[in-house]
Amino acid sequence: MASEGQREDPRERQSVWVQPLLEWPAIERVKARLAGAAPEVPDEVGGMPLSNVGKQLLAWWHEARGEKPMPDAADVQPRALVELLPYIRYLSWEPNGALVFRIYGSALAAATGMDLTGIDVFVQGHKEVEADRQRLRLLHEQPCGILMIRDVFDSSGRNYPCEFMTLPIGPGEDGKKRIIGTVAPAERVEAWSTDVSFHEIFKLRRAVYFDTGAGVPHAPELTV
């Protein structure tokens, strides 16, 4: 994750409007606004329970893509995602290999105390960067999703397991491929808020590709 960005005043990030979004009941009941019946999505991936926000995004993704391997950038309509947007990461691959946040949801910014919009995911150089980059590139090479559990650390060093569910999005008019995903606590919390330390690498516990119709990559070195 990035080590730079706009750090918010902790006294301000828990505003009246955003606080309810960080509470477990909101995380459990948020819905994608689907045009038709909700597509069937799994309750778990690789033995890991899939969060409600992850399932809702996956249902939207299946509806948005129709008969295509994945939705295109033009299919990403905020109206359908309005309730999920606070929990969403939407990023584009840049020609130099950077993966830049286009949307970093308000709940994520409030929960972590930082707005990462415009920041490259890989700006913090570490030994796992290239594996992380390749892990996400494979989502387009063989269209599929990936579910990851990462430990997020606070300034005291305490870890909080978080679910990162990510799916591919086809290029927009600019020719840039995108990915879209959600972040949610991997374990029940009363209120999701912590002083995240971006100086610590978000330790990867699990990484599992899941089939969306085209199989999954054979990449044992990138799965855990």
trRosetta pair geometry for C-beta under 8 A, 3 or more apart (Angstrom, degrees):
i j d omega theta_ij theta_ji phi_ij phi_ji
1 116 7.7 -83 -172 -106 94 152
1 121 6.6 -59 -121 -156 40 71
1 124 6.6 18 85 26 44 134
1 198 5.9 -109 106 -137 108 92
1 201 8.0 151 24 -143 81 45
1 202 5.4 68 -9 -15 114 123
2 5 5.7 95 109 -37 130 112
2 101 7.9 -82 -17 -11 141 124
2 116 5.3 142 39 -137 137 115
2 119 4.3 31 -115 147 168 133
2 120 6.6 130 -96 75 110 49
2 121 6.3 -97 -48 -126 88 28
2 123 4.9 38 -128 41 84 116
2 124 6.0 157 -142 -17 27 101
2 198 6.4 -21 98 -163 51 137
3 123 6.3 -132 30 101 80 102
3 124 4.1 108 -21 -83 107 113
3 198 4.6 163 -117 131 53 112
3 199 6.5 72 -129 -86 112 51
4 119 5.9 -178 82 -127 87 125
4 123 6.0 -67 23 118 107 151
4 198 8.0 -150 -17 121 25 151
5 114 4.5 83 95 176 130 109
5 115 5.8 -170 172 78 111 48
5 116 4.7 -56 -107 -98 145 55
5 117 7.9 107 -143 33 105 50
5 119 5.1 -53 -81 -47 95 151
5 198 7.7 141 22 -53 114 170
6 114 6.6 147 74 -157 48 65
6 115 4.6 -10 59 52 106 100
7 113 6.3 15 -155 143 73 92
7 114 5.4 -29 -100 -100 56 87
8 12 6.0 -123 173 76 102 103
8 13 4.5 103 115 -71 138 108
8 109 6.9 90 -21 162 139 94
8 110 7.7 -43 61 -109 162 47
8 113 5.2 -138 52 -164 93 61
8 114 6.7 -153 3 -79 86 32
8 115 7.0 85 -44 -18 106 91
9 12 4.3 63 74 12 101 109
9 13 6.9 -177 81 -25 50 83
10 13 5.8 -48 -137 22 36 113
10 14 7.6 22 172 -9 62 100
10 113 5.9 -23 -88 -116 78 125
10 195 6.7 -26 -95 -95 134 101
11 14 7.6 -71 -169 33 25 96
12 15 6.6 9 174 -60 59 92
13 18 7.3 -75 169 83 58 145
13 109 7.3 -143 -142 129 110 77
13 110 4.6 156 173 -139 96 68
13 113 5.6 -100 -46 -108 167 65
13 193 7.9 150 111 -143 116 114
14 18 7.0 -136 -145 80 30 102
14 19 5.3 54 -173 -86 78 101
14 22 7.9 -70 -122 24 82 150
14 110 6.8 115 -84 -170 45 111
14 193 6.8 23 -88 -127 108 155
15 18 5.0 68 58 20 89 100
15 19 6.7 -148 81 -26 38 88
15 110 7.5 -105 22 -114 85 129
16 19 6.4 -47 -145 14 22 115
17 20 7.7 -63 -179 25 31 99
18 21 5.4 -56 -166 31 56 119
18 22 6.9 48 146 -22 78 104
18 86 7.5 166 -137 -140 87 132
18 106 5.7 -126 -114 146 118 110
18 107 6.5 178 -164 -93 97 59
18 110 4.6 172 149 -69 141 161
19 22 6.0 -65 -159 31 37 109
19 23 7.2 39 151 -29 67 103
19 110 7.9 -136 -75 168 43 149
19 191 7.7 -17 -169 -149 80 125
20 23 5.7 -52 -156 20 44 116
20 26 5.4 123 150 -58 77 144
21 26 5.3 -133 -128 131 32 154
21 27 8.0 89 175 -62 53 71
21 86 5.0 -73 -169 146 147 163
21 87 7.9 -158 175 -51 110 89
21 106 7.1 58 74 97 167 99
21 107 4.3 -121 133 -92 124 114
21 110 7.3 99 74 49 116 145
22 26 7.4 37 31 56 19 133
22 27 7.9 14 -163 -47 22 107
22 107 5.9 171 -74 -152 73 95
22 110 6.2 -111 -60 106 127 122
22 111 5.8 161 -119 -81 114 94
22 191 5.3 50 120 -169 101 78
22 192 4.6 -137 -168 57 83 79
22 193 5.5 41 174 -51 150 95
23 26 5.2 86 67 9 78 105
23 27 7.3 -154 96 -7 37 92
23 190 7.0 -27 -141 158 78 55
23 191 5.2 -29 -96 -104 68 77
23 192 7.6 -154 -72 10 19 79
24 27 5.5 -58 -146 38 37 113
24 28 6.0 32 159 -19 70 111
24 188 5.9 37 -124 -158 142 83
24 189 6.2 177 -67 75 106 51
24 190 6.1 -73 -10 -136 116 24
24 191 7.5 -96 -20 -72 77 37
24 192 7.6 120 -67 -30 63 95
25 28 5.7 -62 -146 40 30 111
25 29 6.2 1 166 -1 67 115
26 29 6.4 -73 -139 45 26 92
26 30 6.2 44 165 -48 67 99
27 30 6.6 -34 -141 1 23 113
27 51 7.2 -51 164 -178 107 119
27 52 6.4 131 145 54 66 117
27 53 6.2 -62 -163 -33 77 113
27 87 7.5 111 -124 -85 83 144
27 184 5.9 130 -161 -144 123 115
27 185 7.3 4 -168 29 170 97
27 192 7.0 80 -54 -12 142 136
28 52 5.1 120 -141 -3 39 155
29 52 7.2 -5 -41 158 17 160
30 52 6.6 127 50 122 80 115
30 53 6.0 21 70 -93 126 85
30 56 6.4 -106 107 2 85 169
30 83 5.0 177 -162 148 91 108
30 84 6.1 128 149 -87 124 62
30 87 7.2 137 86 1 166 136
31 56 5.9 -159 -141 -128 35 132
31 83 5.8 29 60 81 55 153
31 84 7.9 -94 104 -51 20 93
32 56 4.4 161 -19 175 95 92
32 57 6.7 146 -64 -84 129 33
32 59 5.7 -178 42 81 138 104
32 60 4.0 -136 -158 -59 156 111
32 80 6.1 20 -178 161 90 84
32 81 6.5 -21 -130 -104 87 54
32 83 7.1 -152 -90 59 29 105
32 84 5.7 -2 -85 -28 76 133
33 79 6.6 -83 75 140 140 69
33 80 4.8 -140 70 -141 88 49
33 81 7.5 -109 27 -39 91 22
33 82 6.6 18 -5 29 129 95
33 83 6.9 121 -34 8 92 108
34 37 7.5 -40 121 105 136 9
34 38 5.6 150 24 -89 165 66
34 59 6.4 -63 -72 138 135 110
34 60 6.5 -139 -84 -97 87 66
34 63 5.4 155 -140 -31 101 171
34 80 7.0 65 -86 -154 36 107
35 63 6.6 163 32 173 91 134
35 80 7.6 -49 -36 -107 84 119
36 63 6.6 177 42 -132 96 123
38 41 7.8 -71 158 -1 101 101
38 59 5.0 -17 -162 -160 92 140
39 59 5.2 172 50 -143 86 71
39 62 4.1 -88 58 96 167 140
39 63 5.9 -160 -19 -53 116 81
41 50 7.5 -105 140 95 109 155
41 55 5.0 153 98 -153 137 82
41 58 4.6 118 -136 103 142 122
41 59 5.2 -99 -26 -66 134 80
41 62 7.2 -160 -76 -8 99 140
42 45 6.0 112 94 -68 137 72
42 50 6.2 102 98 -1 82 142
42 55 7.9 -136 73 -111 47 96
42 210 7.3 -121 29 -169 144 146
43 49 6.6 -35 153 -140 79 72
43 50 6.1 -168 176 35 28 97
43 55 7.5 0 -110 -91 45 135
44 47 6.2 -7 156 -154 129 9
44 48 5.8 164 -163 78 89 35
44 49 5.0 -52 -98 -98 94 38
44 50 5.8 -169 -102 -12 29 83
45 48 5.6 -26 67 60 70 92
45 50 5.6 73 -8 -66 97 108
45 145 7.9 -91 -121 99 154 116
45 147 4.3 121 84 10 144 152
45 208 5.5 165 140 95 100 128
45 210 4.7 -73 -140 -67 120 140
46 147 6.7 -166 24 65 115 122
46 206 6.8 172 105 176 138 128
46 208 3.4 -100 -25 -135 154 168
46 210 7.3 -120 -26 -74 92 99
48 147 6.2 -174 75 129 133 137
48 149 6.5 -150 -138 -40 150 124
48 163 7.7 159 153 -114 126 111
48 186 7.9 -46 -169 -150 115 112
48 206 6.1 163 -57 100 145 160
48 208 7.0 168 16 22 123 140
50 54 4.6 -123 -179 95 91 128
50 55 5.2 113 119 -59 116 88
50 58 7.5 -15 173 -1 147 145
50 147 6.8 -93 -103 -113 92 144
50 163 7.6 139 -142 -169 48 151
50 165 6.9 68 -148 -90 97 143
51 54 4.4 98 56 7 81 105
51 55 6.9 -147 94 -5 43 85
51 163 5.2 170 -14 61 122 154
51 165 7.3 -144 39 -17 98 132
51 182 7.3 -131 75 111 123 131
51 184 4.1 -176 141 80 174 148
51 185 7.7 126 -103 66 140 51
51 186 7.5 -106 -56 -108 115 45
52 55 5.7 -56 -145 38 32 109
52 56 6.2 31 157 -20 66 107
52 184 7.6 171 50 -141 68 169
53 56 5.7 -52 -144 36 32 112
53 57 6.4 31 157 -17 64 104
53 84 6.3 138 -152 -137 89 93
53 87 4.7 -62 -160 117 151 160
53 165 7.9 169 103 35 81 129
53 182 4.5 -174 131 179 108 152
53 184 4.8 154 41 -58 126 136
54 57 6.0 -56 -149 36 29 107
54 58 6.3 28 155 -18 64 109
54 147 7.3 54 -160 -115 147 106
54 163 6.1 -69 -49 134 137 133
54 165 3.8 107 -130 -6 109 160
54 182 5.3 -149 -83 62 59 130
54 184 6.5 -113 -31 19 93 129
55 58 5.6 -57 -146 38 32 112
55 59 6.3 35 154 -22 66 104
56 59 5.7 -51 -148 33 31 112
56 60 6.6 32 152 -17 63 103
56 84 5.8 -167 113 -88 124 127
56 182 8.0 81 62 -56 90 158
57 60 5.6 -53 -151 37 35 112
57 61 6.2 39 151 -25 67 106
57 81 7.9 43 -113 -126 80 105
57 84 5.9 146 -76 -170 86 152
57 88 7.1 146 -102 -102 130 98
57 165 6.6 148 64 100 131 122
57 167 7.1 -174 138 7 109 130
57 180 7.1 -157 -172 129 124 106
57 181 7.2 100 139 -146 162 31
57 182 5.0 -169 -16 -29 149 120
58 61 5.5 -50 -145 32 33 116
58 62 6.6 33 156 -18 64 102
58 145 6.9 -12 -112 -84 107 165
58 165 7.1 -70 -50 159 104 137
58 167 7.0 153 -104 -57 67 141
59 62 6.0 -54 -151 34 30 109
59 63 6.6 24 154 -12 63 108
60 63 5.9 -64 -152 41 32 107
60 64 5.9 28 156 -21 70 113
60 80 5.9 139 -142 141 118 117
60 81 6.4 83 -164 -85 166 86
60 84 7.3 -117 -14 11 152 159
61 64 5.8 -56 -140 38 26 110
61 65 6.3 21 162 -19 63 109
61 70 7.7 -33 -177 -149 102 72
61 71 6.2 -123 -151 -8 64 119
61 145 7.9 107 99 -79 164 123
61 167 5.0 -30 -124 133 159 168
61 180 7.3 180 -91 76 113 124
61 212 7.8 -59 122 -138 123 141
62 65 6.3 -59 -145 33 25 105
62 212 7.5 -150 -90 -156 88 103
63 66 7.7 23 172 -63 36 54
64 71 4.0 0 121 -91 111 136
64 75 4.4 122 176 156 105 121
64 76 7.3 51 -168 -80 154 46
64 77 7.7 -173 -118 16 118 93
64 80 7.3 161 -77 93 111 161
65 68 4.8 -123 -177 67 84 89
65 69 7.0 -94 -172 93 133 21
65 70 5.4 -90 -113 -164 129 18
65 71 4.4 -103 -77 -56 71 65
65 75 7.0 108 -81 133 43 170
68 71 6.9 117 77 -89 127 29
68 72 7.2 -26 126 -31 170 86
68 170 7.4 -59 154 -25 139 141
69 143 4.2 150 163 8 110 164
69 212 7.9 97 -175 103 65 111
69 213 7.0 -155 -134 82 64 120
69 214 6.0 23 -140 -41 109 137
70 140 7.7 -77 11 -116 161 67
70 143 5.0 -148 -42 -140 110 131
70 167 7.3 171 -139 161 110 94
70 168 4.7 -51 -130 95 160 96
70 169 6.2 -156 151 -111 117 26
70 170 5.4 149 90 -38 103 87
70 212 7.7 63 -87 109 81 146
71 75 3.7 -124 -168 80 107 140
71 76 6.5 121 128 -55 133 72
71 169 5.6 -29 81 -129 89 79
71 170 6.6 -143 109 15 38 93
72 75 5.1 107 55 -3 65 101
72 169 7.0 83 -167 179 16 78
72 170 4.0 -47 -107 70 62 117
72 171 7.1 -29 -149 64 87 42
72 172 7.2 125 166 -90 88 50
73 76 5.8 -45 -164 13 45 114
73 169 5.9 90 -80 149 59 115
73 170 6.4 -111 -18 87 69 65
73 171 6.3 -42 -14 148 117 25
73 172 3.2 -57 67 -73 160 88
73 173 7.7 -110 73 -4 135 59
73 176 8.0 64 -63 76 147 76
73 178 5.7 107 -91 1 96 137
74 172 6.7 131 -44 -125 70 78
75 169 7.7 -155 60 -147 100 99
76 81 7.4 -10 -169 -9 74 143
76 90 7.1 113 -168 -137 151 139
76 169 6.3 13 -53 -143 124 145
76 178 7.6 -53 -34 96 150 158
76 180 6.9 173 -112 -70 127 147
77 80 4.9 72 82 9 99 103
77 81 7.0 151 88 3 53 94
78 81 5.7 -80 -142 56 38 96
78 82 5.9 69 158 -76 76 75
78 85 6.6 24 -147 -75 89 135
79 82 6.1 -13 -149 -34 26 111
81 84 4.8 -74 -165 57 75 106
81 85 5.4 100 130 -58 95 82
81 88 6.6 24 173 -47 128 158
82 85 5.9 -29 -147 -6 28 118
83 86 7.9 -47 171 13 37 99
84 87 5.8 -74 -172 50 64 100
84 88 5.7 73 134 -48 89 113
84 182 6.9 -74 -174 -95 107 119
85 88 5.3 -60 -137 22 37 123
85 103 7.0 -81 -155 173 91 138
85 105 5.6 165 150 -117 54 100
85 106 7.4 43 120 9 90 93
86 105 4.4 103 176 176 24 115
86 106 4.6 -55 -124 55 84 85
86 107 3.6 72 157 -11 105 104
86 108 7.2 165 164 -6 59 73
87 105 5.2 -72 -10 91 10 171
87 107 5.3 -17 -72 61 64 133
87 108 6.6 117 -134 -44 37 95
87 182 4.9 23 132 -149 104 97
87 183 6.3 -151 -174 54 78 61
87 184 6.2 16 -161 -70 131 88
88 103 5.9 7 105 113 104 122
88 105 4.7 113 42 -55 58 120
88 108 7.9 -117 53 -15 29 130
88 180 6.6 -17 -165 -168 108 92
88 181 7.2 146 -153 83 63 35
88 182 5.9 -46 -97 -94 55 68
89 101 6.5 -76 -156 -123 87 97
89 103 7.0 167 -153 89 26 76
89 104 6.2 14 -114 -111 72 63
89 105 7.1 -84 -58 -5 49 94
89 108 7.1 76 -64 -58 85 172
89 164 8.0 -7 21 -147 141 94
89 166 7.7 -35 73 -103 116 95
89 179 7.9 2 111 107 97 91
89 180 7.1 163 88 -156 59 44
89 181 5.0 -11 58 65 101 86
89 182 7.3 177 15 -91 80 17
89 183 6.4 64 -22 -22 112 104
90 101 7.4 89 70 -159 51 61
90 102 4.9 -60 105 66 93 101
90 103 3.9 35 37 38 109 106
90 169 7.8 10 -149 7 91 154
90 178 6.6 0 -176 -176 81 123
90 179 7.7 -175 -147 91 43 48
90 180 5.0 -2 -108 -110 78 84
91 99 5.1 41 156 168 134 87
91 100 6.0 162 -156 78 85 34
91 101 5.4 -46 -97 -95 90 42
91 102 6.1 169 -107 6 29 84
91 121 6.7 8 -135 -35 156 121
91 178 6.4 156 84 -156 46 73
91 179 5.3 -7 60 57 96 87
91 180 7.7 178 22 -81 66 41
92 99 7.4 -179 85 -152 30 54
92 100 5.7 -21 58 58 79 89
92 102 5.7 64 -12 -40 101 120
92 172 8.0 -49 -114 13 127 115
92 174 7.9 21 -165 81 148 131
92 176 4.5 41 -175 137 114 132
92 177 7.2 147 -153 84 65 40
92 178 5.0 -39 -97 -97 67 80
93 97 7.6 -29 -166 -140 89 27
93 98 7.7 150 -157 83 46 47
93 99 5.8 -22 -99 -102 60 75
93 137 7.8 85 -105 -103 143 81
93 176 5.7 -175 65 -169 68 87
93 177 4.8 11 26 65 123 89
93 178 7.3 -144 2 -81 78 31
93 179 7.8 75 -39 -11 91 93
94 97 7.0 -33 76 43 79 20
94 98 4.2 0 43 61 124 93
94 99 7.3 -150 9 -74 84 27
94 100 5.8 54 -34 -8 119 114
94 120 7.7 -69 18 -105 134 106
94 176 6.9 -5 -91 -130 40 129
97 122 7.7 -43 129 52 91 153
97 133 6.7 12 180 -152 103 142
98 120 4.1 -73 -157 -121 109 122
98 121 7.8 147 -174 32 67 72
98 122 6.5 -144 -130 45 60 106
98 123 7.9 35 -135 -65 107 77
99 120 6.3 99 55 -156 49 70
99 121 4.5 -22 82 23 105 118
99 122 6.3 84 29 -9 94 101
99 133 7.2 -175 -20 -120 125 80
99 136 6.7 27 -100 101 161 154
99 179 7.4 -3 -159 27 120 120
100 118 6.5 -13 -175 -156 110 27
100 119 6.8 167 -144 84 72 23
100 120 5.4 -42 -88 -89 73 60
100 121 7.6 -141 -83 -12 24 76
101 104 4.8 17 178 -52 140 105
101 116 4.8 91 9 117 164 94
101 117 5.3 -117 113 -114 112 34
101 118 6.4 -41 72 10 88 25
101 119 5.5 14 23 51 114 72
101 121 7.2 117 -44 -58 86 81
102 117 7.2 12 173 -144 15 83
102 178 7.6 -38 10 -130 138 118
103 117 6.9 -4 -124 -106 21 100
104 108 5.7 -110 172 85 78 129
104 109 5.9 99 122 -60 102 97
104 115 5.9 144 82 -161 129 61
104 116 4.4 144 -93 56 162 84
104 117 4.8 -134 17 -57 107 71
105 108 4.5 92 65 8 86 105
105 109 6.9 -154 98 -6 44 86
105 183 7.9 -166 39 37 123 98
106 109 5.6 -52 -144 38 33 112
106 110 6.2 31 156 -17 66 107
107 110 5.7 -54 -143 40 31 109
107 111 5.9 30 157 -20 66 110
107 192 7.6 44 172 84 105 124
108 111 5.8 -56 -140 39 28 109
108 112 6.1 1 167 4 64 114
108 116 7.9 -57 125 19 121 109
108 183 5.7 81 -104 55 115 127
109 112 6.5 -71 -139 50 22 92
109 113 7.7 150 171 -27 54 1
109 114 6.5 -118 -144 87 67 32
109 115 4.5 16 -127 -87 126 72
109 116 7.6 -153 -94 5 85 71
110 113 7.6 27 -170 -70 24 42
110 193 7.1 -53 137 -110 84 98
111 192 5.1 -18 -122 129 126 95
111 193 5.4 -123 -131 -102 61 51
111 194 6.8 20 173 27 76 69
111 196 7.7 59 125 -32 72 120
112 152 7.8 -93 -106 -172 103 142
112 194 7.4 -4 -106 70 46 75
112 196 4.2 -22 -148 10 82 141
113 195 6.0 15 -6 -128 151 57
113 196 6.2 -175 34 29 99 87
114 196 6.9 -94 11 65 114 117
114 198 6.9 -6 7 -39 168 135
116 119 4.5 -88 -171 42 76 127
119 123 6.1 -76 -179 -6 90 142
120 123 4.3 120 72 -51 96 91
121 132 7.6 -140 131 138 119 130
122 125 7.5 48 164 -88 78 53
122 129 5.1 91 -151 -152 107 110
122 132 6.9 169 -96 88 100 124
122 133 6.3 15 -81 -71 145 105
124 198 6.9 -157 -61 162 150 94
124 201 7.7 -174 121 -93 129 73
125 129 6.1 -47 -141 -38 54 149
126 129 5.8 134 58 -38 60 92
126 201 5.3 -176 149 -87 174 126
128 131 5.2 -61 -164 48 67 113
128 132 5.6 71 137 -28 87 103
128 201 6.6 104 30 -163 129 142
128 204 7.4 179 -169 -4 154 125
129 132 5.7 -61 -150 37 29 111
129 133 6.2 29 155 -21 67 107
130 133 5.5 -48 -144 34 34 114
130 134 6.3 30 158 -14 65 106
131 134 6.0 -57 -145 41 30 106
131 135 6.1 39 153 -29 64 108
131 221 7.6 -117 -131 137 110 93
131 222 6.2 180 -170 -113 89 82
132 135 5.5 -52 -146 30 29 118
132 136 6.7 17 160 -9 62 107
133 136 6.4 -68 -157 41 27 101
133 137 6.3 28 151 -23 66 110
134 137 5.4 -52 -140 34 35 115
134 138 6.6 44 160 -29 64 99
134 219 7.9 -170 136 -159 108 144
134 222 6.3 -122 104 -97 102 136
135 138 6.4 -56 -166 20 25 112
135 146 6.8 114 162 -147 95 170
135 207 6.4 -49 -153 -176 139 147
135 219 7.6 170 -112 125 63 146
135 222 4.6 173 -97 -169 87 121
136 139 5.9 -29 -172 0 49 116
136 146 7.4 -116 -102 32 57 148
136 166 6.8 -52 -123 134 95 153
136 179 6.2 -65 -171 -52 111 164
137 140 6.5 -60 -175 36 50 100
137 141 6.4 43 139 -20 78 112
138 141 5.1 -58 -138 40 47 114
138 142 6.3 -15 178 35 81 89
138 144 7.6 -22 130 48 89 109
138 209 7.4 -66 113 -96 126 136
138 217 4.6 -50 -177 -24 131 160
138 219 6.1 -81 -98 -20 166 157
138 222 7.1 134 0 95 149 165
139 143 7.0 32 167 -133 57 43
139 144 6.2 -121 -134 64 60 65
139 145 7.1 37 -132 -112 107 27
139 146 6.3 -95 -82 -10 108 108
139 166 6.7 -87 -87 124 154 102
139 167 7.0 165 -168 -163 132 27
139 168 4.1 170 139 -58 104 105
139 179 6.2 73 77 -108 155 115
140 143 6.7 9 -135 -85 31 68
140 168 4.9 153 -76 -137 68 142
140 177 5.4 -10 -89 -163 156 151
141 217 6.9 53 84 -85 111 125
142 214 5.7 -164 -179 121 74 116
142 215 6.3 -55 174 84 124 89
142 216 6.9 117 115 -158 127 21
142 217 4.9 152 45 -67 134 81
143 168 5.6 -115 -131 50 79 138
143 212 6.1 -82 134 70 90 118
143 213 7.3 -12 97 64 111 91
143 214 4.8 80 59 29 86 142
144 168 7.7 61 47 -2 35 115
144 209 5.1 41 126 -176 139 104
144 210 6.3 170 178 76 100 40
144 211 6.1 -50 -128 -112 108 31
144 212 5.3 170 -126 12 46 96
144 214 6.4 -121 -59 66 83 93
144 215 7.1 -69 -72 99 126 39
144 216 5.0 107 -132 -109 165 69
144 217 7.0 -144 30 -10 142 80
145 165 6.9 4 176 -175 122 82
145 166 6.5 160 -161 84 75 49
145 167 4.8 -29 -106 -93 96 79
145 168 7.9 -137 -88 -1 54 74
145 209 7.0 146 84 -159 44 58
145 210 4.9 -20 69 59 97 94
145 212 5.6 97 -14 -45 92 119
146 165 7.7 176 90 -150 49 44
146 166 5.2 -11 60 61 89 99
146 207 6.4 -2 -177 -169 113 83
146 208 6.9 159 -155 81 65 39
146 209 5.2 -36 -97 -99 80 59
146 210 7.2 163 -95 12 28 77
147 163 6.9 -25 -165 -162 92 95
147 164 7.5 149 -160 81 44 55
147 165 5.3 -9 -109 -107 77 77
147 166 7.9 176 -83 22 34 70
147 206 7.4 -8 113 115 86 108
147 207 7.6 170 87 -146 48 38
147 208 5.2 -14 59 61 92 91
147 210 6.3 37 -7 -15 105 120
148 163 7.5 142 81 -159 49 47
148 164 4.4 -16 66 63 100 104
148 165 7.9 -173 28 -75 65 35
148 166 7.3 10 9 5 105 112
148 204 6.4 -56 -165 -138 113 95
148 205 8.0 130 179 53 69 70
148 206 6.4 177 -147 91 46 64
148 207 4.7 2 -105 -103 92 75
148 208 7.7 172 -77 21 48 61
149 161 5.5 3 -178 -170 105 106
149 162 7.2 160 -152 77 59 36
149 163 6.0 -28 -98 -97 72 58
149 164 7.5 179 -85 20 22 79
149 186 5.3 58 -132 -96 106 156
149 204 7.6 108 80 -162 55 53
149 205 4.3 -45 97 63 103 114
149 206 4.4 41 29 38 104 97
150 161 7.3 156 82 -148 29 58
150 162 5.8 -25 66 61 79 88
150 164 5.9 23 6 -7 112 122
150 202 4.1 35 164 152 131 107
150 203 6.3 151 -162 75 71 42
150 204 5.5 -35 -103 -97 84 51
150 205 6.6 -175 -96 8 26 84
151 159 4.1 -16 -170 -163 116 122
151 160 6.9 129 -159 58 62 34
151 161 5.7 -38 -95 -89 64 61
151 162 7.7 131 -117 14 17 78
151 202 6.4 176 73 -168 50 61
151 203 4.2 0 43 55 110 102
151 205 6.4 97 -32 -39 88 107
152 159 7.0 133 67 -157 37 63
152 160 4.9 -33 66 65 91 92
152 161 7.7 150 16 -106 76 11
152 162 5.1 30 -10 -5 118 126
152 194 7.2 132 116 75 115 139
152 196 5.8 -44 173 -125 113 107
152 202 5.6 -11 -90 -124 63 102
153 157 6.0 -20 -167 -144 117 32
153 158 6.8 148 -151 74 67 37
153 159 5.4 -36 -92 -96 74 65
153 160 7.5 169 -86 16 25 77
153 196 7.2 97 77 -153 47 62
153 197 5.0 -42 101 49 95 108
153 200 4.1 -8 46 72 140 155
153 202 7.7 -156 1 -104 83 57
153 203 8.0 70 -39 0 107 99
154 157 7.2 -47 70 19 66 19
154 158 5.1 -1 37 56 107 90
154 160 7.1 63 -32 -12 95 114
154 194 4.6 -104 -85 173 115 111
154 195 5.0 77 -158 67 98 72
154 196 6.3 -72 -105 -95 56 31
154 197 6.1 96 172 -13 18 94
155 195 4.8 -33 -4 112 109 118
155 197 5.0 136 -87 -67 50 106
157 197 7.7 -2 -77 11 42 153
157 200 7.8 137 -120 -71 59 151
158 194 8.0 -124 84 -152 108 134
159 203 7.2 -31 -130 36 135 123
160 185 6.9 -63 169 -126 107 93
160 189 7.9 12 -152 -69 119 143
160 194 5.9 -173 -13 -13 154 164
161 185 7.5 82 88 -168 65 64
161 186 4.0 -63 123 50 101 130
161 187 6.0 74 62 -8 108 102
161 205 6.5 -11 -127 -1 111 152
162 183 5.7 11 166 -170 123 95
162 184 6.9 163 -161 82 80 29
162 185 6.0 -63 -110 -111 70 37
162 186 5.7 -170 -120 -19 12 94
162 202 7.8 -53 47 -161 115 125
163 182 7.6 9 107 102 96 91
163 183 6.9 159 82 -152 58 45
163 184 5.0 -13 56 63 107 81
163 185 7.3 31 10 107 90 15
163 186 4.6 130 -42 -84 85 82
164 181 6.1 33 -180 154 74 140
164 182 7.7 -180 -146 86 39 48
164 183 5.7 -8 -100 -102 69 80
165 181 5.4 177 91 -156 50 92
165 182 5.1 4 53 50 100 89
165 184 7.9 1 4 17 107 102
166 179 5.5 13 -174 171 106 121
166 180 7.3 161 -150 86 61 34
166 181 3.5 -34 -97 -82 66 134
167 179 6.8 158 80 -160 36 75
167 180 5.6 -24 64 66 88 82
167 181 6.4 153 13 -80 66 72
167 212 7.4 90 -135 -66 106 156
168 177 7.2 -30 -161 -179 97 110
168 178 7.6 126 -170 87 53 57
168 179 5.8 -47 -108 -106 46 75
169 177 7.2 147 81 -176 64 63
169 178 3.8 -27 72 81 114 103
169 179 6.3 176 15 -98 89 20
169 180 5.3 67 -35 -13 124 104
170 177 6.9 -62 -153 -125 29 75
170 178 7.6 0 65 34 19 89
171 174 7.2 -131 -178 74 96 60
171 175 5.1 -9 -175 -160 142 28
171 176 5.7 141 -136 64 89 26
171 177 5.2 -54 -72 -75 79 52
171 178 7.4 141 -103 -7 35 82
172 175 7.5 -59 71 -4 56 21
172 176 6.4 -8 36 53 90 79
172 178 7.2 51 -22 -27 97 122
184 192 7.8 -87 -156 -102 57 163
185 188 7.1 110 109 -111 128 11
185 189 4.9 -130 -134 4 175 115
185 192 5.2 -144 -37 -105 120 119
189 192 5.2 109 79 -79 134 69
197 200 4.9 58 102 7 110 105
200 203 7.9 -41 155 -28 103 87
204 207 5.9 -8 -175 -39 124 111
204 224 6.0 142 136 -1 107 158
205 224 6.9 174 132 112 30 138
206 224 5.3 -150 -130 88 34 99
207 222 6.6 -90 113 148 139 66
207 223 5.2 -142 93 -132 88 48
207 224 4.7 73 25 18 85 93
208 223 6.0 68 -100 -149 46 109
208 224 7.9 -93 -51 56 68 60
209 216 4.0 140 115 -158 122 119
209 217 5.9 168 -69 37 174 81
209 219 7.5 86 -21 44 139 106
209 223 6.6 -82 -2 -88 88 120
210 216 6.7 -39 -121 -86 5 129
211 214 7.4 -170 -154 54 77 43
211 215 5.9 -28 -120 -124 104 19
211 216 5.4 -91 -73 -41 73 95
217 222 7.7 3 98 58 127 133
219 222 4.1 -7 138 32 116 115
219 223 6.3 120 93 -19 78 94
220 223 5.9 -67 -139 42 37 102
